[in-house]
């Protein structure tokens, strides 16, 4: 398995920016103990509510199923790797 990969599959710079905004919203919510609200996630990232929902599902699946760690730069890494 790859040690690091992108989930967003961005073809355009705007897609990458939306992904990073969603990742930061997700991580900020976890750190502050706030509940993740789909409407707020969509507004924060620029995704439609349906797209934001799909992206959040992908994030949760990677974390729970593959036991990966999400970093602020939008990458998933193995927990044993050093996080900078």
C-alpha positions, 0 to 999 in steps of 0.5 A, spaced: 500 500 500 502 507 498 504 510 504 501 517 502 496 519 497 491 524 495 483 522 495 480 528 492 483 526 485 483 534 483 484 535 476 483 543 477 486 547 482 479 549 484 478 542 486 484 542 490 483 548 494 476 546 496 479 539 498 484 543 503 478 547 505 474 541 507 480 538 510 481 544 515 474 544 516 474 537 518 480 537 522 478 544 526 471 541 528 475 535 531 480 539 535 474 543 538 469 538 539 464 541 534 459 537 531 461 536 523 455 540 520 454 538 512 451 545 511 457 548 514 462 544 511 459 545 504 459 553 505 466 552 508 469 548 502 465 551 496 462 544 495 455 543 494 452 539 500 451 533 496 459 533 494 461 535 501 457 529 504 461 524 499 467 527 500 466 527 508 464 519 507 471 518 503 475 521 509 471 517 514 472 511 510 479 512 509 480 513 517 476 508 519 477 502 514 484 503 512 487 506 519 490 512 516 491 519 519 489 525 515 494 531 515 492 538 514 495 538 507 490 533 505 494 527 505 493 520 508 499 517 511 500 511 515 500 512 523 507 510 524 510 515 519 512 522 522 507 527 521 510 534 520 
